[in-house]
Amino acid sequence: MNATLSEILHVIGQKFLIPCMVVLILLMIAAVWQIGDLLVEIFAERRKCKADAAFLIREIHQKGAGGLKKLIEESGLLPRQKKALLSLSESGDLPKAARTALAEKLLAAEEEYCERSTAVADMVAKLGPMFGLLGTLIPLGPGIVALGQGDTATLAGSLAVAFDTTISGLISAAICLVISNIRKRWYDSDLVSLEALMECVLEEVGEDA
């Protein structure tokens, strides 16, 4: 009975080797894609983003609701931040509670965007070591059996697969972990600045209303 169960588990385990290697290849592709996506964000958005939130807050209070639109459009904020602030600046005809609800919705949408942007990197950072470990352990079974039989060629092949899968899993996880941490620092700073600017815009729009 034990031998039968062991044989079933062995067969099932060995069947997962190829899917595991396929997943690791996909994780490596995702890691390379994340590098490209990060570089695009840096050169397409971050290099142009030179907004000083403290300076903008002072400018908003000085120019008031009348100069909000022009000030926001000419600022160095990210495009999605400008869009959110412009939507809020045009809510002067709404009641105070509605303006507050709109600000909360816009801020929640920005938070959701940030979570989506880091979701792939976070997933690869978690799955990489798991599938790397699976790819290490699965071929070691036949390798150990081959060692007991003196078949060094099979053992060498099993160890090669084990090392390759471990390396690919760890590399993809390390790359995506670094990218995720970089982006989360950016997005945390963006959200703090956007929330402060939204409060300032709400105050000016409320006074104008």
Salt bridges, closest charged atoms under 4 A:
ASP37 OD2 - ARG183 NH2 2.94
GLU41 OE2 - ARG46 NH2 3.39
GLU41 OE1 - ARG183 NE 2.92
GLU45 OE1 - ARG80 NH1 3.48
GLU59 OE1 - LYS63 NZ 3.74
GLU110 OE2 - ARG80 NE 2.75
GLU112 OE2 - ARG116 NH1 3.56
ASP122 OD2 - LYS184 NZ 3.32
ASP190 OD2 - ARG46 NH2 2.81
ASP190 OD2 - ARG80 NH2 3.85
GLU204 OE2 - HIS61 ND1 2.63
